[in-house]
Amino acid sequence: MSDNTRLRLQIQQQRSALGSADQLHASQRLAHQISQSELFKQSKKIAFYQAHGGEIDPAALLKLAWKSGKLCYLPVVDGNGANQLFFAPVEQDTVLIPNRYQIAEPEHQLNQRCPAEALDLVLVPLVAVDSSGNRVGMGKGYYDRSFAFMLNNSQRQKPFLLGLGHDFQLVENLVRNAWDVPLNGLATNSQLLLF
């Protein structure tokens, strides 16, 4: 069993041990923390995600974004097996349908998709992250493939990749592979770190 596999199992167990009241409280604190930041205030196009498997839930922040007039998006898994994400608009009345992983995605037309390069802020789910922005996800590489264009352009300011997690998901020194796209920051229920 690889180190990342062990880490995934350990953190998934910690997330699963959180009760629904703890998860709700963490989500609300996270929303308050991010919504007060200049990063959020200055972002117009924001990609969210549907929490799955104990991930910290950005739903409360999504509601604040709608109230603030932000353009909001959710990831859509590429149906061609390319393990890549597209981003489709989501509004309060958008119909959501489950993808092959049973994660809800917006029902949309192809011409409604927003390219990853056009987003201002992307909220990224994670299993673990270190203080250099190295991230361990679920192991399929969707976010790394979708934002690979950022690897070759260190001057690029957008999109800002902000990982979301509980405090215990911040760990020491993860190994970074050549294809891993590092995060620009991390928000938890108690802190906002910029790397």
C-alpha atoms as one frame of an Amber mdcrd trajectory, in Angstrom:
protein
   0.000   0.000   0.000   1.454   3.389  -1.032   1.938   6.280   1.392  -0.788
   8.274  -0.392  -3.211   5.353  -0.163  -2.558   5.030   3.590  -2.976   8.782
   4.018  -6.252   8.749   2.072  -7.655   5.972   4.266  -6.558   7.666   7.489
  -8.026  11.071   6.599 -11.198   9.611   5.135 -11.746   7.826   8.454 -11.219
  11.110  10.337 -13.689  12.895   8.053 -16.239  10.092   8.424 -15.944  10.303
  12.223 -17.215  13.904  12.158 -20.888  14.132  12.987 -23.336  16.063  10.829
 -23.443  18.923  13.372 -19.617  19.185  13.285 -19.643  19.153   9.484 -22.317
  21.870   9.336 -20.468  24.040  11.841 -17.190  23.634   9.918 -18.924  24.507
   6.646 -20.463  27.663   8.119 -17.153  28.809   9.619 -15.402  28.109   6.324
 -18.001  30.182   4.437 -17.601  33.101   6.845 -13.814  32.954   6.648 -13.623
  32.905   2.853 -16.435  35.410   2.258 -14.547  38.023   4.311 -11.363  37.650
   2.245 -10.293  40.026  -0.532  -9.719  36.962  -2.684 -13.429  36.116  -2.598
 -14.593  39.723  -2.843 -12.524  40.357  -5.980 -13.434  37.095  -7.738 -16.309
  37.199 -10.209 -16.220  33.647 -11.640 -15.938  30.997  -8.926 -15.893  27.209
  -9.284 -17.355  25.279  -6.359 -17.761  21.521  -5.859 -20.419  19.202  -4.450
 -19.111  17.755  -1.180 -18.791  13.991  -1.278 -17.457  11.397   1.152 -17.044
  13.700   4.153 -15.397  16.600   2.276 -15.900  19.995   3.872 -18.993  21.445
   2.202 -18.814  24.813   0.379 -22.641  24.986   0.023 -22.996  27.847   2.535
 -20.357  29.825   0.630 -22.146  29.109  -2.653 -25.299  30.727  -1.248 -23.300
  33.797  -0.211 -21.752  33.949  -3.687 -25.194  33.926  -5.320 -26.317  36.751
  -3.015 -23.193  38.717  -3.982 -23.919  38.348  -7.706 -20.980  36.044  -8.445
 -21.007  33.744 -11.467 -20.857  30.255  -9.958 -19.838  26.972 -11.552 -19.625
  23.294 -10.669 -17.253  20.746 -12.195 -18.561  18.348 -14.801 -16.662  15.127
 -15.492 -15.654  14.771 -19.138 -17.765  11.972 -20.590 -15.021  10.926 -23.024
 -12.919   9.180 -20.368 -10.204  11.851 -20.426 -10.320  12.273 -16.611 -10.730
  16.004 -17.056 -13.214  18.527 -15.699 -15.320  21.157 -17.378 -17.163  23.859
 -15.468 -20.877  24.474 -15.950 -22.917  27.340 -14.497 -24.971  26.667 -11.401
 -27.797  28.859 -10.122 -30.341  28.251  -7.393 -32.791  26.622  -9.823 -30.244
  24.606 -11.859 -31.168  20.951 -12.279 -28.420  18.668 -10.935 -27.894  15.122
 -12.165 -25.552  12.423 -10.780 -22.386  11.590 -12.722 -20.711   8.177 -12.847
 -19.339   8.743  -9.311 -22.825   9.693  -8.035 -21.735  13.326  -7.554 -24.294
  15.905  -8.686 -23.446  17.992 -11.753 -25.397  20.787 -13.455 -27.519  19.807
 -16.405 -26.224  22.117 -19.151 -25.554  22.728 -22.830 -22.016  22.403 -24.205
 -21.927  26.106 -25.104 -22.526  27.036 -21.442 -19.225  25.573 -20.237 -16.637
  27.938 -18.797 -13.008  27.121 -19.654 -10.809  26.517 -16.607  -8.553  29.382
 -17.737 -11.449  31.867 -17.470 -12.192  31.204 -13.784 -11.007  33.627 -11.100
 -11.208  31.309  -8.091 -11.455  27.520  -7.936 -12.413  25.821  -4.673 -10.659
  22.472  -4.728 -11.611  19.444  -2.614  -8.730  17.521  -1.090  -7.708  14.649
   1.102  -4.485  16.268   2.332  -2.304  19.300   1.634   1.031  20.571   2.901
   2.210  24.135   3.505   3.796  24.285   0.029   0.449  23.661  -1.660   1.131
  20.038  -2.559  -2.205  18.230  -2.594  -3.404  14.655  -2.363  -6.834  14.152
  -3.893  -8.794  11.007  -4.562  -6.163   9.727  -6.985  -7.892  10.099 -10.357
  -6.024  13.286 -11.396  -9.052  15.300 -12.558  -7.913  18.628 -11.118  -4.285
  18.113 -12.156  -5.276  17.443 -15.775  -7.792  20.284 -15.843  -5.290  22.851
 -14.551  -2.099  21.467 -16.119  -1.805  24.710 -18.118  -0.732  26.394 -14.868
   2.395  24.255 -14.523   4.196  25.983 -17.385   3.255  29.527 -16.449   4.377
  30.573 -12.978   3.427  34.201 -13.736  -0.239  33.347 -14.190  -2.437  35.016
 -11.561  -5.702  33.221 -12.400  -7.345  31.051 -11.586  -6.453  30.997  -7.902
  -6.634  27.375  -6.679  -7.883  27.356  -3.095  -8.013  23.985  -1.370 -10.780
  23.439   1.185 -10.415  21.109   4.130 -10.587  20.551   7.845  -7.588  21.569
   9.958  -6.443  17.946  10.309  -6.045  17.706   6.518  -3.006  20.016   6.634
  -0.030  17.651   6.894   3.757  17.846   6.607   5.743  17.457   3.386   3.809
  15.607   0.719   5.744  14.299  -2.259   5.016  16.309  -5.396   5.037  14.567
  -8.771   5.902  16.416 -11.984   2.227  16.438 -13.076   0.831  17.678  -9.737
  -0.565  21.211  -9.900   0.086  22.893  -6.537  -2.589  24.886  -4.746  -2.217
  28.635  -4.210  -3.840  28.517  -0.788  -5.862  26.578   1.771  -9.014  27.480
   3.662 -10.177  25.498   6.676 -12.829  26.150   9.264 -10.225  28.100  11.305
  -7.678  29.634   8.904  -6.932  30.947   5.443  -3.370  30.298   4.265  -1.809
  31.640   1.079   1.174  29.639  -0.155
